[in-house]
Amino acid sequence: MKRLQQKTMGKPVVSRAFGGAMFALRCSRRALAVLLCAQLAAAAIGHAETAAAADATQESGAPTESVLRRGETLLAAGHHPRALAELERAFGAISADAEPGFRARLGALLGKALSLSGRQEEAIKRLEEALAISRKEGLETVRAAILNDLGNARAASGASPGAIAAFVESSTVAGASGASLLGAKAATNGARAYFGNGDLGEAARWSSEALRLLALAPADSAENALVHIAAARVMLDLYGKLGDPAWLTRAHAALTNAANTAERLADARTLSYAYGYLGQSYEAERRDADALILTRRAIFAAQQARADESLYRWHWQAARILRRQGLENDATEAYRRAISTVWPIRQDVMADARRLGLSYQATLGALFQETAELLIDQSSKAADRKTSQALLLAARDSIEQLKATELEDYYQDDCVAAVQAKQKDIDHVGAKTAVIYPIIFPSRTELLVTLPEGIQRFSVPVGAAPLAQEVFELRRRLEKRTTHQYLPHAQRVYDWLIRPLESVLAAQSVDTLVMIPDGPLRNIPLASLHDGKRFLAERFAVAVAPGLTLIEPRQLAHVPIRPLLAGLSQSVQKFPSLPHVDSELADIKALYGGTVLRNQAFTADGFKRELRDKNYSVVHIASHAQFEPESRRSFLLAYDGKLTMDGLEPLLRLSRFRDEPVELLTLSACGTAAGNERSALGLAGVAVKAGARSALATLWYVNDQAASYLVTNFYRQLSDPSLSKAKALQAAQLQMLGERRYRHPGYWSPFLLIGNWL
C-alpha cells in the first residue's frame, strides 16, 4: 500500500465546520511511519518505491544480500509489516555458520523493523545482539549504523540516557570511520535528544558537530538534504530557546543547502520540507510576507510529490500566517485544507509522535484548537445569528474531531469511534437537558451550551494553565475524605463553569447536564462542584460523554434488563479482597435475576462463554480495575488474570445480536491513576472502546463498602422506568450524601455515568 505517496485511504467527508457532516472515521490499520525524524523521514518513501517494485522476487533457502536490500527498500517505503515478516523468516533461516557481518546486518535490520512496528523491547534485544557481533568483528561502519538505530529504539521506549549514549557513540565511530553522513545523522539525533532533556549546551555542541560532519559528507543526495533539514530543525529550536541569531543563520544555511540539493535532484518531496521549514524560520522572525511565499512554494512542491505527510503542515503554517495578517477568511480555508489533508493519515502521524515521545497536543491537537479558536472569534463578528450559529457549530465540530483522534491515540486503535455509523448528535435529545461543551484555550475558556433553541456561547477569562492548576487542587483534596479543604476549589471551578449559565439553565427548566469534558476537566467529578450552598448533584443529574457523536442515546427502559454479574470478593493475584462484593452481586440478582460469576467462576473463558451464548443488556463487574496513562497497562481483574480493554472489547461484542450492544457496563471498585489526564481519557472512552452504550465507573478508588452501597442503590433506582440512568445515579448519590458517614463528596462524587445518560 503506498501509504504516503498516494491518496488511497478514503476521502474524508467535509466537516460540518465548513458546511457538511463531520469527517468520517475509517476503521482500518495503516502502515507505521519512519522513526528517524518522523516529519522528514517519510520523504525517503518516494525514493524507494521503484526499487521495491524492481526487487519483488521472494527469497528461498538461505538468506542472501538481496534479503537485506529488499528489507531496506520495504522499510524505506513504509511497508513495515511486510518487511518485518520477511526479515523474521530470513533471520530464522540463517545458518549457524553464516558470515558474522551478514548475521549482524540482518539482525540489525530486523531490530529496526521491530522498532518501526512499535515492538521496542524485541528491537533493542536484536540490535544489542547485532552490536555485540559488530564490536567483536571490528565492523565499525556497521557498528555505527546499529548504534544509531539502537538510539532510536531506546528513545522510543523512553530510555533517554541510553538513547543519547548510543547516538553519541554512533556519531563518534562513524566520523572516525569516514562515514560522515551517518555521523551527522547520529549527531543530529543526539542533539535532538539532548534538547528534549533540556540540556541546551550539549544540544548546541552536537548540532555543531552535525554541521561539521555534513561539510565532509558526499553532497547531492536526498539523504544528505534530509539530514540538513533535520539538523536545521534542531537549530531552529535552539534559536527559539536561546535567542542567539547565529543559530537562525545556521538553520537558514542548512535549509538553503537542502533546497538547492532537492532542486538539482528534482526531488519535490524533500524540496517541500526545505521550503516549508525555511518558511517556518521566517515566521519565527515575523517576516510574514517572506514566510508566506516560501510556505506556498512548500505547498506546491508537496502537492507535486503527493506528500500529504508534509502538505498538511504547510497548509497549517499558511493558516497561522494569514490569521496574523488579519486575513481570517483565507486562514479559515487554509485550516480546512490542513485538516482535510491530515485526517486520512492521522494514525500514521500519531504513531510517529508516540515513537518520538511527542505529546498529542504538540502534534495535531493544536491544529484543531487553533481552527476552533478562529471560528469562535469569527462568530462574535458575524452579521446575523444564523451565521454565528453555523460558526459555533463549526468550532465545536473541530474539537469533536480532536476528541475522536485523542481516543484513537490513547487506545492506538482507529476503530474506537466506528460506532458513529449508528449515532445521532446527543445535543438533540431531551427537552430539559443541556449539553455543556467547554473548549479550553491558553488565554480563555469557551463554554458552548446547547439548548432547544440552539447554541449559546459563554466566554470565561480563565486560560488553560490556571484552570488545570485549580482542577488539580480540587482533585487532590477531594480524595482526602477527612477534611473540607476541597470546598474553596469546588466553588471556584463552579464559578467558572456553571455560574455563567445559571440563568439560562433556570429559564429552560434544565434538570440534566451532559458535560463533554476537555483536557484537565476529565480528572474531576462535576457532581462535586459547589455553588456555596449546594453541590451540583443536588441540583442536576450529571453525565459525561467523550464526545457529542461517540454514543447512541437510547432509554434503558425500552430494553429488558438482563444482567451478567461478575466479581471477586477473594484476594487474588496479590490484590486485596473485596468482601462486600458478595452482597452487592446478591442484591442486584434479587432485583433483576441474571447470571452470577463469582470468584473462581469469574474467569476469562467463563466470562467469554456467557457473552457468547447469551444476550445480556447489562454487564456488571465488581472487581479491581485500573486506567493508566497507557491503554495497554489498563485492566480489569478476573480470577485467572487481567482483562485488558482490548481484551474486553471483543468479549462484549460477542452478543448474538451484534446490532444490540450492551446497554450498560458497570465497573465497581475501579479507579484511575490520580489526577492523570491520559488515564482519565481512557476512562472517558471506556464505553466506546468496550462497545457499550454507557458505563458507570469511578475516577478514583472508593472503598469496597461505599462502592457497593452506591451501586446497589443505583440499580434499585434504575428499576423505576420513569428515571433515566443519570437520574438514577443522582438519586443514589443523594442518598449517600444524606448519610453522615458518606457525606463527603470523596465517597459519592467520583461515580461517573459515561455515555448514554437516558
N, C-alpha and C positions, 0 to 999 in steps of 0.2 A: 504494500500500500504506500503510495507516495504521499506521506503524511503532510509534509510542508510544501512540497513543490506543486501539488495540485489541490484544488478545492473540491475534494471528493467526499467530504464528510457530511454533506447535507447543508442546505441553506437555512440560516436562522430566519424565523418569521419576524418581520419588522415589529419592534416593540410598540405597545400602546403608548409608550413615552413619545413616540414620533408618529402616531396615527393608526397603529394596528394593535394586534394582540401581543402579549409578552412572548419573547423568544422561547421557542420550544426547546425542551431539554432532550438531547439524544442519549439513548441508553446503549452506548457502545464503548468498548475499550479501544484506546488508541495507543500507538507506539509511544514510548517514553522518549524524551528529547536528550540531546547530548549533554554530559555533565560539565565538561570544562567550559567555563564562561558561557553558561547556557544561552544567554541572549545572543551570543555571537556564533557559538559552535554549530548551530543549525545551518549556518551558511555552508558548511562543508558538505551538506547533503547534495547540493546541486553539482558538486564536483565528483561525486561518487556514483550517481545513478547509472551513467553509461557503463562504467566498469562493472557494476553489479549485473547488468544485463549480459555483458560480454562473457563474464566468467560464471555462467549458470550451471556448469556441469557438476554433478554430485560425485563427491569422492567416494571411492570404495577401497576396502582394505586399509592398510596402514596409512595414517595421515601424512601428507607431504606439505611442501611450502605453499602449494596452491590453497590449502585449507586456511593458512594464515592470511593470504591475500584476500580470499573470499570473506573471511570473518571481519577483517578490517573494513572492507568495502561495505558489507551489510551494516556494520555499526555506524559508519560514517553516513550511510543513507537512512539511518533511523529505524532499520529493521531489527530491533533488538531481540525480540522473541526468536526469530529465525536464526539470527547469529548465535544466540545462546544455545539453542537446540543443537545446531551443527557443531559448535565448539565443544559442548559437553560430550557428544558422541565421539568426536575426534580425540578428546582427552582420555576418554575411557578406552579407546582402541590403541593408544600409544604403547609401544612395547617397552619392556624394562631396560633394554639396551639401546634405546633411542639416543641420538646425539644430544648431550646436555643443553647445548644452546637452543636447539629446536624445542626441547621439552620446556625450557624456561620461557621462551617466547610464546608457546602455545598456552602454557599455564597462565602467563600474564594477560594474554588476550582474553582468556576465559574469565579471569578475575575482573577485567574491565567490563566485559559483557554482564557479569553478575552485578557489578556496581551500577551500571546503567539501567539494570532491571530492578533496582531497589533492594537487592539481596546483599547488603553491605558486609555482614559477618562472614558469609561464604566468600565474598570477593576479597576481603582482607586476608583470609586464610590462603587462598590460591596465590594472591600477589606476594605474600610473605614467603611462600614456598618457592616461587619463581625467583624472588630476590635472593634467597639463600643460594640457589644454583648459580645465578649470575655472579655473585660475590666469589664463590668457590672457583668458578671457571675464569674469572678475570674479564668478564664481558662488560666493559664499562659503559658503553652506549646503551646496551640492553638494560643494564642496572639503572641507568639514569631514567630511561623511559618507564621502567617498572615503578621506580620511586615516585615519579610524577602521578601515575595512576593510583598508587597506594595513598598518596596525599589526598587525592580526590575522594577515594573511598573512605578514608578516615574522617575527612571533613564532613562527608555526607552522614556519617554515623555519629557526629557530634564530638569526635575526639580531636579537638582543635590543636592541642600541643603536639600530638603525634603527626598530624597533618603538616604542620609547619616544619617539623623536623625533616619529614620526607621531602617536602618541596625544596628546602634549603640544600639538603644533600644532593637531590636530583640536579639542581642548578649548578652546584659546585662540580659534581662529577661530569656533567655534560659539557660545561665550559672547558674543563681540563682535557676532555676528550675531543675537542674540536666540534662538538655538536652544538653550535652556538644558538641555533633557533630553538632546539629543545631546552637549552639552558635558559633562554629568555622566557619561554613559556612557563617553566617551573618557577622562575624568579617572579614573574607576574602573579602566578597563583600564590606564591608565598607572600608577596606584598599585599594581595587582597586579604589573605588570611590574617596577617598582622593588623591590617586596617580594621577588620571585623572584630578583633580583640581589643581595639583601642590603642594599640602600640604604633603611634603615628611615626615615631622615629625609625623603627625597623621597616615600616611600610615604605617610607621615603627611601631608605637605603636600598631595599630590594627593587624598588621601581627604577632607581638609577642604574642598578646592576642589569635590569632587563634592557634598558636603553643601550647600555654598553655592549651587551651580547648581541642585540639586534643589529648594531652597526657592523658586527663581524659576520653576521649570517648572510647566506645567499639571498639576494633580492629577487623581485619579480616572481613571487609565488603567492598563491592565495593564502597559504598558511602563514607566510610572513606578514601579509597585510592584516590577517585576523589577530595575530599576536600584537602587532602595533595598536590595533583598536582596543584590545583587552588591556594593554598597558596604559593607553591613554585614558581609559575609564577610571583606572585607579588614580591616575594623576588628577583627573577632574575631581574625584572625591577628596584627594589631599588638598587641592585648592579650596574646595568648599569648607574644609575643616581648618586649614592653616591660614588661608587668605593670602598666601605667597604667590604673586603673579608669575613667578618663574615656573611653577607647576602648570599654570594655564598655558604659558608659551610652549612648554614641552609637549603638552597634550595636543595643542594645535599642530605642532610639527609632526607628531606621530600620526595624527589623523589625516593630515595632508599627504604624508608619505603613503598611507594606506589607500587613500583615494586615488592618487596617481598610479599606484600599482594596479588597483582594480580597473582603472580606465584602460591601462595598457593591455590587461588581460581580458577586457570586455566582460568583466565579472560583475553583473548588475547586482547580485545579492550582496556581495561584500561592499560594493560601492554604496548601497543603501545604508549600511551601517556606518561607513566612514562619513558620509554627508549628514546622516542623522545625528551622530554624536558631535560633529562639528557644529551643527545647529544647536544642540543642547549646550555646548560651551558658550556660544553667543547668547543664548537665552539666559545663562547664568550671569552674564555681564549686562543684561537688559538691553542688548543690541537687537531689539525685536525685529527690525526690518531685515537685517542680515540673517538672523536666525530663521525667519520665515522663508527666505529664499532657499537656504540650504535644506530646510525641512521639506519643502516642496520638491526639491531635487531628490531627496531621500525617498519620498513617496513615489515619485515617478520610477526610480530605479527598482524599488521593491515591487511595484506593480509589474514592471518588465520581467522580473525574476519570479513573479507569483509567490513572493515570500511573505505570507501572512504573518509569520512569526516576528518579522520586523515592521511590516506595514502598519499594524495596529499601533505600534509605539509612535510612529511619526505622525499619524492622524491625531493621536492624543497630544503629542507635543505641539502640533499646529493649533489644536483647540486651546491650549493654555496661552499660547502667544496671542491668538486672535482675541481671546477674552480680555487679556491685559490691555490690548489695543482698543477695547470698547466695542468690538465687532461681535456682539453677542449672538446674533442670528447665524453668522458664519461659524462661530465657535460651537454652537449647538449642533450644526450639521457635521462639523469635524468630530465631535464627541460621538455622534451617532455612527459615523463611519468606523471609528475606533472600536466601538462595542460590537458592531455587526461583523467586523473582521476577526476580533479575538474570540467571539463566542464559540465558533466551532472547534477551536484549538485550545480552549481554556484549560482542559485537563492536562495537556502537554505543558502549558506554561506553568501550572501549579506543580506538576511533577518536578520540573526544573527547579522551581523555587524551594521545594522541600529538600532536594538534594543539596542545594547551596545554603540551606539554613536561613532562607529569607522568609519573612512573615507574609501572610496573605495580604495584609494592608500595604506592605511595601511593593507588592507586585500589581495585583489587579484591583484591590479594594479601593484605592484612591481614584481610579478611573471612574467607577460607578458613583462614588461620593461627589466628586467634582461635577459630574454630569447633573446629579440631583441638586446640588447647591445652585448651579447656574439656572436650572429650570425653576426652582423656587424663587430666586431673585427676579426672574422674568415674570413670574406670576403676579408679583406685587406691582408690576408696572403695566399689567395687561389693561387694555381699554374697556373690556367688558367681563362680566362674571363667567360667561361660557369659556372664554379663552383662558381665564385664570384657573378655572376648574380643570381644564384639559392639561395645563402645565403642571398643576399639583399632582394629578394622576400620573403624568409622565415622570415626575420626580420620584414618586413612590414606586413606580414600576422599575426604575433604575436601581433602587435599593433592593427591590424584590429579586432582581437578577443577582445582585451581590449576595443576598442571603442564600439563595439556591446554590450558588457556587461555593460559598463558605461551607455548607453542609456536605457538598460533594467532596470538598478538600478535606474536611475532617474525617469523613468515612472513607476517603480515597476511592470513591465509587460514584461514577456519574449516572448511576441508575437510581439513586436515593430519591430523586424528585420525579421519577417516572409516573407517579400516581397522578400527575397533572392531567392525564387524559380523562380522569373522572371528576375533575374539580369544577367548582364554581367559586367565585370570589366570596370569601366569608363575610365581607362587609355588606353583602346584600341580604343577610339573614337576620331576622329578629327586629321587631319594631322598637323594643326597649333595650336594645344592645348598642353599645358604642365601641367601635374599633379604634384603638389609640395606636398610632404608628409614630414612635419617636425616631428622629434622624439626628444623629449627633455629629456636629461639625466642630472643628477646632475652636471656633470663637462663639458658638451658639448651639442651642438645641431647638430643633423644629418639631412641633407636635402636630401631626396631621390626624384629625379626628373625623371619622366617617359616621355620618348620621343619615336618616332617611332623605333629607333634602340635599345631601352632597357632602363634600369635604370642607372642613373648616381648619384654618391654619392658625396655630398659636406659636409665637416665637419667644423663646426664653433665653436671656443673655447669660447663659452658663455653657461654657465650652467643654470639650472632651476631658481635659485634664482635671479641672475641679470636680466635675461630675463623677469621674472614675474614683477620685480620692474619697468623696463623700460616700459613694456606694460601697467602697472597700471598708470604710469605718463602720457603716451600718451592718454589713455582713459580719464583720468580726465581733461586734458587740451583741448581735442577735444570738450568736452561738454561745454566749456566756449567760446561761439561764438563771444566774443568781443575782444579777444586777439589772437596773433600768437605764444603763448607760446608752442603750440604743435609741432612747426616745428623742433627743435633740436631732439626731441624724435622720430618724424616721420622719420627723416633722419637716426637716429641711428638704428632703427628697420629695415629700408630699407637696410642699410649696412650689417646687419646680415642675412636677409632672402632672399634678391633679388640680391644684387650686386654680390655675388659669382656666380650667374647663368647667368649674363648678356650676356656674350659672347656665351654661349650655346643657349640661347633663340634667340639671333640675328641670329646665324648661321642656325637655324631651321625656321626662319621667323614666330615665335610664335606670335599670336595676342590674345590668350585667356589663362588665367591662372585659373586653378581649384585648390584651396587650400583645403587640408584636415587638418584643424587646430587642434592643440593639446594643451591641458591644457589652459594656460592663453591667447594663441593666439585666442581663441574663443571670447575674450572680445573686440577685436578691429576690425574696418573695414580696410581690407587690401588696399582698394582703396585709403585710406588717406596717405599711405606711400609715402615718397618724396625722390627723388634722388638728390636734391639740385637745380634742375631746374623745374621739373615737378612732378605732382602726379602720382602714379601708374595707376590711372584710365585714365590718358591722354595717356598712352602707351599701356594698355591692357584692354580688357574686363575681369572682375574678377567675379568668382563664388566661393562658398564654398560648401562643401559636408560633411556630418557627417562621412562618410567612403567610401571606394572605392566600396563596394558591397552593399550599403544600398539604392541605387536608380537604376532606369532603364532608361538610356538615350534614348530620342526619340524627334524628332523635332516637335515642336508645329505646324509648317507649314503643317504637314500631318494630323492635326486634326482640324475640323471646330471649330472656337471659339464661344462657346455658353455660355455666362456668366450669372451667378446668382449674382446680385449686392445687397448687404445688407449693411445698415448703419444707424447710429444715428447722426442726426445734433442737436437734442434737448438734454437738460440736463436731465438725468435720474439717479436714484439711487445715487444721490449726486455727480455724475461725471459731469464735465463741458460740456457745449455744444461744438459742432464741426461745426461751421456754414458753412465751405467750403465743407462739405460732400455732400450737395445737388448738387452743381455744379460738383463735382467730379463724382458722380454717373450719372448725366445727360450727361456729356461729354463722358463717357465710353459707355453709352447706345447709344449715337449718332453714335459712331464708329462701334459697334458690335450688337446693339439690346440687347436682353436678358430680364430678369425679374428683377424688382426692388422691394426690400422690404425695406421700409424706415420708420424710427421712429416706430409708433405703429404697422406697418405691420411686423417689424422685431422682431418677437417673436420666441421662440424656436420651438413651434409647427408649425408656418408658415414656418420657415426655413426647418424643417424636412419634411413637406408636399412637398415642392418644390423639394427637393433632392430625395424624394421617387417617385414622379410622373413623373419627367422629367430627362433627361440625360444632365448634364452640364459638359463642359470641363474646365471652369474657374469659381472659386468661389472667389468673391471679397468682403471682409468685411472691411468697413470703420467705425471703432468704437474703443473704448478703449480696449486695450489688455495688459496683463502683464504676464511676465515669471518670476517666483520666484525660489528660491533655492529648494523648494519642489514642485513637479509637481501638487500636489493636490491643491496648492494655485494659480496656474497659471490659467488664464481665458481669455475669450473673452466676451465682454459685449453685451447682447441683450436687447431689450426694457423691457422685463419682468424678467430679471435675468442674471446670469453669466453662460456662457457655459465653462465648463472645457475642457481640452484637451481630457480627457477620454470621455466626452460627445460629443465632436466634431467628434471624430473618427467614431463612428457608423453612424452619420449623413452623413458624406462624403462617407461612404461606402454603402449608400443606393441606389446608382445608379443601374438602372435596369440591366446594363451591368457590372457586377462586375469584369470582367476581364479588364475593361477600366476605371481605376481610374481617378479622377480629375487630369488634367494635371498641373494646376497652382492654388495655393491657395495664395491670396494676403491679407495680414493683414496690412491695412493702419492705422496709428496712434497708433501703438503698441510700446512696449518698454520692456526692461529687468531691473532687479534691478542693479543699477550702479556697473559695474566692478565685478560682482559676477560670478565666473566660473560655478557654478551649474546652475544659471539662463541661462547663455549663452549656456550651454549644452542642456537645454530644447528648446531653440530657434533653435539650430543647428539641433535638431531632429524633428522639428515640421512637416516637410513634411512626414517623415517616420511614425510618430505617427498618423498623420491625414489621411494617406492613399493617399496622393497626390504625384505626381512625382516631383514637385518642389514647392517652396514657396518663396514669396517676403515679407520681413518683416524688421523691423528696430531694431538695437541694443539698441537704446535709444529713448525716446520720441522726435519727431520732431514736431514743431508747425503745427497746422492743415492746414494753408495756404501753407506752404512749402511742406508738405507731399502730399497734393492734387495736387500741381503743378508738382512735380516729377512723381507721379504715373500716372497722366493723360498723361504726355509726354511719359512715358514708354509704355503705351497702344497704343499711336499713332505710336511709332517706331515699335511696335510689329506687326502692320498691314503690314509692309514690309516683305514679305515672305523670302527675302534674309538674314534677320537678325535673329540671334539666340536670345534667351531670354537674355543671358549675354551681347550681343552687344546692344540690345535694352535698357538695363539698363545703359550701358556705355554712350550711346548717350543722354539719359535723364539726367544723372549726368553731362555730359559735358555742356549741355545746361544750367543747373543751375550754374555750375562753371563760365560760361561766363557772368552771370548777377551779377552786383555789390552787390545787397542785399543778394544774396545767395552764394557768392564766398567762404565763409568759409566752410571747409570740415565738420564742425559740422552739416550743413544743408543737404548735399547731400551724404556724405560717409557712414552714418550708414545703408543705404538701402542695404540689403544683398539678393542676389539670392542664395537660398539654394537648393541643389539637382541637378536635371536635368537642365543643362545650355543651352541645344540645342534649 
